């Protein structure tokens, strides 16, 4: 019984600590980088990103493949934000639906 309690406590500590250590939200350095690209970080698009979008943007900003090529990194980050804005516009035009849920035709293109 005592072993079970110890195991339960260890599992609880693990469950609580993983989300805190696995955060992929935008960091202060990410916001500083966006400012160098003249993105207004107070705009609603950046402040209203979901966790998955923040993780994608964080990964684009911190991609080691583009570390030595700032122009490629800037293009990828700009394109990523443009894609997010495009998805938001679609969702605003289709209330109650999500961009990810829109039908896909035979070629794999979203309608």
C-alpha positions as CSV (number, residue, x, y, z in Angstrom):
1,X,0.0,0.0,0.0
2,X,2.8,2.4,0.9
3,X,4.5,1.6,-2.5
4,X,1.2,2.5,-4.3
5,X,1.1,5.9,-2.5
6,X,4.7,6.6,-3.4
7,X,4.0,5.7,-7.0
8,X,0.9,7.9,-7.1
9,X,2.8,10.9,-5.7
10,X,5.6,10.3,-8.2
11,X,3.1,10.2,-11.1
12,X,1.4,13.4,-9.8
13,X,4.7,15.2,-9.7
14,X,5.5,14.0,-13.2
15,X,2.2,15.1,-14.6
16,X,2.5,18.6,-13.0
17,X,6.1,19.1,-14.1
18,X,5.9,18.0,-17.7
19,X,3.6,20.8,-19.0
20,X,5.8,23.4,-17.3
21,X,8.9,22.1,-18.8
22,X,7.4,21.4,-22.2
23,X,6.2,24.9,-22.9
24,X,6.7,26.0,-26.5
25,X,5.1,29.4,-26.1
26,X,6.6,32.5,-27.6
27,X,9.6,33.8,-25.5
28,X,10.8,37.3,-25.0
29,X,13.5,36.7,-27.6
30,X,10.8,35.5,-30.0
31,X,9.0,38.8,-29.5
32,X,12.3,40.7,-29.9
33,X,12.9,38.9,-33.2
34,X,9.4,39.8,-34.5
35,X,10.1,43.4,-33.6
36,X,13.2,43.4,-35.7
37,X,11.0,42.3,-38.6
38,X,8.7,45.3,-37.8
39,X,5.8,43.1,-36.7
40,X,3.7,44.9,-34.2
41,X,3.6,42.3,-31.4
42,X,0.6,44.0,-29.8
43,X,-1.5,43.1,-32.9
44,X,-4.3,40.6,-32.2
45,X,-3.0,38.0,-34.6
46,X,0.1,37.4,-32.5
47,X,-1.6,37.8,-29.1
48,X,-4.4,35.4,-30.2
49,X,-2.3,32.5,-31.5
50,X,-3.3,29.1,-30.1
51,X,-0.7,26.8,-28.5
52,X,-0.1,24.9,-31.7
53,X,0.4,28.1,-33.7
54,X,2.7,29.5,-31.1
55,X,4.8,26.3,-31.2
56,X,5.0,26.5,-35.0
57,X,6.0,30.2,-34.9
58,X,8.5,29.6,-32.1
59,X,10.0,26.7,-34.2
60,X,10.2,28.9,-37.3
61,X,12.0,31.7,-35.4
62,X,14.4,29.3,-33.7
63,X,15.1,26.9,-36.6
64,X,18.8,26.0,-36.5
65,X,18.7,25.3,-40.3
66,X,18.2,29.0,-41.0
67,X,20.4,30.3,-38.2
68,X,23.1,31.4,-40.6
69,X,20.7,32.7,-43.3
70,X,18.6,35.5,-41.7
71,X,16.8,36.3,-45.0
72,X,15.5,32.7,-45.3
73,X,14.4,32.8,-41.6
74,X,12.6,36.1,-42.1
75,X,10.8,34.8,-45.1
76,X,9.7,31.6,-43.3
77,X,8.5,33.5,-40.3
78,X,6.6,36.0,-42.5
79,X,5.0,33.2,-44.5
80,X,4.0,31.4,-41.3
81,X,2.3,34.5,-39.9
82,X,0.7,35.1,-43.3
83,X,-0.7,31.5,-43.2
84,X,-2.1,32.1,-39.7
85,X,-3.8,35.3,-40.9
86,X,-5.2,33.5,-43.9
87,X,-6.7,30.8,-41.7
88,X,-8.2,33.4,-39.4
89,X,-9.9,35.2,-42.3
90,X,-11.3,31.9,-43.5
91,X,-12.6,31.1,-40.0
92,X,-14.2,34.6,-39.7
93,X,-16.0,34.1,-43.0
94,X,-17.2,30.6,-41.9
95,X,-18.4,31.1,-38.3
96,X,-18.5,28.0,-36.2
97,X,-16.0,26.2,-38.4
98,X,-12.3,25.7,-38.2
99,X,-9.9,26.0,-41.1
100,X,-8.5,22.6,-40.3
101,X,-12.0,21.0,-40.6
102,X,-12.7,22.3,-44.1
103,X,-13.3,19.7,-46.8
104,X,-10.4,18.5,-48.9
105,X,-10.9,17.6,-52.6
106,X,-9.4,14.6,-54.5
107,X,-6.1,16.5,-55.0
108,X,-5.7,17.2,-51.2
109,X,-6.6,20.9,-51.7
110,X,-8.9,22.5,-49.1
111,X,-12.1,24.0,-50.5
